[in-house]
Amino acid sequence: MLQGTSDISTIKHEVLYEVAKHAFRGDLDQTEDQIPFDLIPGPQANFRCCVYKEREIIRQRIRLAKGNSPSVNKDNKNIVQVIPSACEGCPITRFVVTDNCQKCMGKKCQNACNFQAISMLRDRAYIDPAKCKECGKCSQACPYNAIADLMRPCKRSCPVDAISMDENSLVVINEERCINCGSCIKDCPFGAISDRSFIVDVINLIQSGAPVYAMVAPAIEGQFGPQVTIGTLAQALKELGFTGMYEVSIGADLVAASEAEEWTEAYKEGKKMTTSCCPAFVNMIKKHFPSLLDNMSTTVSPMAATAKLVKAMHPGAITVFIGPCIAKKNEILDNITQGTADYVLTFDELRAMFQAKDINPATFGEHMQQGSIYAKNFAVAGGVTAAVVQAMEEKGIDTEKINVMGCNGAAECKKALMMLKVNKLPADFIEGMSCVGGCVNGPGSILTGRVAQQNRAKQLASADQREIYENIKNYEQYPVEMHRK
């Protein structure tokens, strides 16, 4: 049952937990109409105007958890979805004059406006929304900071201008522009934007007895607490019903070796190149900078490389990537015919599955490591560069003069790609990370910030410092195509 103190993450998790619990029991279709009443018994509302709206939000979240669009009458296939009942229709008039306005004689705001949108009323300045072009010059010019910028948080956070509003002031996501980075999900203060889930599909496959293998992203270390290591997670996942578990850092080692070859060749030719590990960054290139596709690495992502390896080792295996990334869900839909993971779960979805089966990963104990320390650090900003450079050095290549621009966040990615497009990029290569700080701060994470960093650092301190090529030798017997067709 949800309480008045419940926040967005709690509401999302409780819905995922209820869906997972009933999916494991096999009675989800029979009980899903009852879940909103179990979570919101009423009669008092907890976090919205009334229990009826709260229950409708839960209903629409259940549809997302089942992999559907929130609205019954819409069939939007985008991974990132708007929950209409949760959207509050935030103010659209972006720049508003506040009570701080002194109606000063300098009239700097009025003089800064090139569109005659500002006039002086009896008590304060006034901005005509019909004339305002939202350039922001008035706000910058005001000496009293009296002009507030009220851009909607979701729209402000979107790095590719994929968000607009309909005639009812509800959010609309342009699927053709959206890169599925999840920034709007993290920044919406009402939890009105979320992602479609494959949790029910994965549970049904596990229940069927199919050979389902979990592939955990390097960012998972520290997510379930300082005591939950890769080894304990492997045992917990088997208890959950997975046939086995592999670290995606294995695929990251393969990717580092492949990109090292690409970078070396490109550097000799004087060609600038970008990484291809972050799916949101790849989406940004595909949708907004298509002329740069030739500059993007053709190496598959660590997820795809690991999936190919697992399927080569276990013919007939079904692979499920588990990570902090929402754009990975879009990646499998785009590249499923070229060989990649079959399904994607976030860390929060995995936590709901553990809770549904009453499994505590901390109660297991076993040491395990499959990828190199360089591969594990693919999860942090700059980690891909460090791994690729290490792979080049292990092949005897001089990397001293190589210049890599590390883009920490989607805004920096966009800026670097714009510079590359007009031949103004000073660096030789671009490492693109859509999430600030790297995958460890992805929208599907359980923990972020200092606590997550401390947990992760504690676990990596005991990790084997093996080199990339030494680690790859363990898997050389399995042929894996590392390049996109």
N, C-alpha and C positions, 0 to 999 in steps of 0.2 A: 504494500500500500504506500502510495506517495504522500508525503507530508508537505505542509506549507513552506518548509525550509528547503525543499528539493530544488536543486539547480539543474541546468540543462543536461550536464553529463550524467547525473543521477537518473533523470527521466529517460534518457536514451538507453542507459544501461539496463534499467528495470524492464523496459519493453523488450530489449534483446534477450534478457534472462527469461522472461515469461515465454517468449516465442521459442527459445532454445529448449526450455523445459518441456513444453508441450510437444515440440517436434521430436524430442527423444522418446516421449511417451507414445507418440503416434496419434495423438488426438487433437492436433492443432486446428484442423478444419472445423472440428466440432466445438472447440472452446474459444476460438479467437473473438467471437462476439461478446464473450463474458469477461475477457481480460480488461477492457476499459473500466468495467464496474468493479473489478477486483482491485485495480490500482487507484481508482477514483470512486470510493463508495458514496461520497457526499454525506449530507446535503450541502455542506459548506464548500465553497471553492477553495482551492489551495494556492494556485499561482496565476489564474486568469479570472475573467469577470464572472464565470459561472461554471458549474460542473459539466454542463452540456458541451461547452466549448473545449474544456479540458479533455473530456472523453473523446471528442472528435479528433483532437490532436493525437491521442493515443491510438485511435483507429487508423489514422493516416500513417503513423509511425509503424504500426504493425504491417501495413501494406508494404512499406519500404523494407522492413525486415524480411518479408517474404519475396523480395526482389521485384516488386511492382511499383508503379507510379502511385503517389499518395492519393490522387483523385481517381475515382472509379471511371469517370468519363474522359480521361486523358491517357494517352499511351506514349509518354515521352521516354525514350530509351536512354537518355543521358544518365550518367552515374550520379552526378550532383543534381538534387531535386529540391524544389520548393514545397514546403508543407503549407498549403494555403490557409488552413485554419489557424496556424501559428503566426502567420505574418501580420504584424500590427499596422502596416501601412504607414511607416515613419514619415515625417515631414519631407516634402519634396522641395519646397523653397529652400535653396541651399544657403544663401547668405541673408541673415536677418539682423536687424539693428536691435541691440539689447538696451536695458536700462542704464548701462554705463555711458551711453551717448550723452555728451554735454552740450550738443548743438553749438559746437565751438565756432569761432569766427574764422578759423583757418580753412574750414571746409575742405580738408585734404581728401576726404573720401569722395566728395563730389567732383573735385578737380581731377582725381585719378581715374574716374569712370569715363570711358570713351564712348559710352552708349546712351548717355543722358538718362540713366536709370535711377539716379538719386536726386531726390528733392528734399527740401527742408520744411517740415511741418512745425506745428506750434511748439512741441516739446523735444523733438528729436528728428534725426534724418529718417528718410523712408526709401526703401529700395523697391522699385516696381518690378515684380517678377516677370511681367510680360516683356520688359526691355532688358532685363539682366541676362548676360551671357555667361555668368558664373566664371569670370576670369580671375576673380579674387583680388584684384588690385585695390579695391576699396578697403578690404579687410587688412591688407598689408600696409595701407597708408594711414589708417586710423591711429592716432597717438594714444587713445584710451583702450585699445583692443575691444571696442564696443560692437564690432560686427562679427557675429558668430558664424562659423562654417558648419552647417548642419547636414552635410552630405551623409546619406544613409551609410551605416557601417559596412554593410555588405557590398555596396557599390564602391565605397572607398577602398576596400581591401582587394577588389578584383584587379589584377594586373593587366588584363586584356580587354577591359570595358565590355564584358559580356553580360552585365546586369542592367536592366531597365525596369520600368514600372508600367503596369497596364492601366486601364481607365479607372480601376478601383484602387489604385495606389499599391497593388500587390506586386511583389517581385516577379520578374520574368527573366529566365536565364536563356540567353541565345546559345543554342547547342552548337551552332557553327563556329562560334568564337570561344566557347568555354574550353579550358584546358584541363578541367577536373583537378585543379591543384588543391581545392578544399579550403582556400583562404576565407571564403565567404562563410563556410560552415563554422570555422573557428571564431569569426568576428561577429556573427549575428547575435545580438544580446537576447533574442527571443527564441533561439533554437528553431528558427523557421526554415532553415536550410539543412539538409542532411543527405546521406548517400544511400543508394540501393545496396542491399546485402545479399550475399550468397549463402548465408548461414543455414537456411533450411535445406538448400540443395546439398550442402556438404554433410549435414546430419543425416539426411536420407541416404546418401551414398555410404556413410559409415554403417548405418543400420542395416544396409543391404548385404554387408559382408564383402563389398568390393575392395580391391587392394588400393587403399587411399593413403598416399604419402604426404606428410606435412613438410613444407620447406620454410624454415624460419629466417626472417631477414636479420642482418647483422645488428640492427637497431633493437633487437629483442632483449639483449643483455641488460639487465637492470630494470626492465619494465615491470616485472612481477615481484620486485623486492631484492634486497642485496643477497639473500640466501638462495635465490632461484637461479641456478646456472643453466647452461646449455644441456648439461647431462640430466639435471632434474626435470627440465622441460621435455626432454626426449622420453623419459619414463612416464611423465604425466600425460603426454600426447598418446602414448600407447594405451594407457589406462582409459583414455577418452574414446579410443576405438580406432585410431590411426594405425596403419600397418607398420609404419616406421617414420623416422624424421631425419631430414638432412638440413645442414646449414647452407643458406644461400651464399655464404662467404666462399664456398667451393666454386660456385659460378663466378663470383667476383674475382677470384684468382685467375680463372680462365679469361675473363673479360680484360683484366689488367694486362695479361700476356698478349691478347689479340690487339688491344688498343695500342700497346707499345709498338707493335709492328706497323700499325697504321700511322701512328704519330711519326715514327722514324722515316717512313716513306714520304709522308706529307712534308716533313721538315726539309728533306733533301730536295723536294720539288718546289719549295717555297709556298706551299699551300697551307692556308689556315684551316683548322679543324675544331669541331666541338665534340664533347662527349655525348653519349647516347644512353646513359644509365637511368637518369631521372625521367619518368614518363611525362610529367607535366612540362618539363623543359622541351622534350621531344615534340609534344603537342603544340607548344608555342611556336616551334620552328615550322611544323607542318601547316598550321593554320594561319600564322601571322607573318612568317618569313619563308614562304615556300621556295624562294629563289636561293635560299641557303641550304637546301636539302643536300646538295652535292658536297657541302662542307661538313656535314654531320657524319660522325663515325658510323660505319655500317655494322659494327659489332653489336650483337644482341645484348639485351640487358642481363644482369646477373640472375634475375628470376628466370628468364628464358633459357639461359645457359644451364642452370641447375635443373630445370624441368627436363631439358633434353638429355642431360646426363642420367637423371633418375630413370627416365623411360628407357634409356639404353641399358642400364643395369637391371631394370625390372620391367621386361616387356608386359604391356597391358596395364601398367601403373596409372592411377589417376593422381595428379599432383595438385596440391593446394598451397599456394603461397600465403604466408601469414606475416604481415608487416604493418607499418604505421601509415602506409600510403593509400590514398583513395584513388589516385590516378592509375595505380596498378590494375584496378578493376576495369578501367577503360582500355588499358594495354592488352589484356587478354581478349577483350572483345574485338579489338582492332587486328590483332596478330594471331588469332587462334589457328588459322590455316597454315601458319609458318612455323608452328611448333613452339609452344610456351606453356605456362601453367594452365590448368583447366579451370581452377577457381581461385578466388582471392578472398581472404578474411583479414580484418584488422585486428590489432591486439585487443581492442575492447570487445570485439565479437568473440574472440577466443576466451577472454575472461568470462563472458556470459556462458559459454559452453562448459567451462570448468565448473562454474557455480551451479549450473543446471544438473550436473552429474556429481555434485558435492566432492570435487577433486581439488585438493590443495597442493600445488606443485612443490611447495616448500617441504612437504613431508617425504619427498623422494630424495635420493642421493646417489649421484654417479658423476664421475668426471668424463668429459667428452670435449673434443675439439677437432673440427674437420677443416677449417679454413685458416689461412695465415693471419697474422696480426694486421697486415696491410689490408687484407680483404675485409676483416671485421671493421676497419675504419672507413670503409665505403659509406658508413652510416653518418659520418660527420662531414661538414664542409671542409674541402681540401683533401679529404681522404682518397678520392679517386685519383687526383693528381699525384699524391704521394705514392700510391700503389703502381701507377703506370710508370712513373719515373724510376721507381725501384726495379720494375720489370725490365726497363731499358738498360739500367745499370748492370743488372744481372746478366744481360746479353753482351756486356762490354761496350755499350754505346755511351759516348760522352754527352751528358745532359746539362753541363754547366751553362751553356748559352741558351737553353730552351726557356722561353718566357710563357708562363701559363697565367691567364686571368681567371681567378677563382670567383665565380659569381655566387654570392651568398644571399639567396632570396630571388623571387621572381622579378622584382624591380631591377635588380642588377643584371639579371639574365636578359631582360628586355633591352636595357641600355647597351649591353655588349653586342647583342645581335644587330641593333641599329647601327652601331659603329662598324661591325663587320660588313653589313649590307652596303655601306657607302665607302668601303675600303679605308676606314680610319682606325681600325683596331690595331693597337700597338703590339699586342701579344701574338704569339704563334698559335696558341690553343686556348679554348674556352672550356672550363669546367662549369657546367650549369646545374645548380641546385635550387629548385623552386622554393623549398622551405628554408627559412633563415636558420642557420645552424646545421642544416642537413636533415637527413631522414629521422634523426632522433627527435626532431620537433614536428614530425608529421601529424596531420589532423586525426589519424586513427590511433594515436598513442594513448596509453593509460597515464603515464607520467612524463612530464617535461620539466625543463628547468634544472635547478640545482640538485634536487633530490635524485632525478633520473641520472644526472651526470655523476653524482657520487656513487650511486649503485653500479653504474656501468664501469666507472674507473676501478672500483674494487674488484670487479670480475675480470677485467682485462689485465689487471696487474699480474695475475697468475697465468695468463695465456702464453702459449708456446710462441716464441719469436721466430718461427720458421720462415724461410724465404718463399717467394711465390713459386719459382720454378721447381724448387724442391717439393713443394706441396702438390703441384700439378702431376708429378710423376706417379702419384697414387691412382690417377684416373686416366692415364694415357691409353690404357687398353680399350677404353670406350670411345669410339669416334663420335665427336660432337661438332656439327656445323655451327661455326661461331658468327656467321655473317648473315644479314638479312638478304633475301633475294630481291 
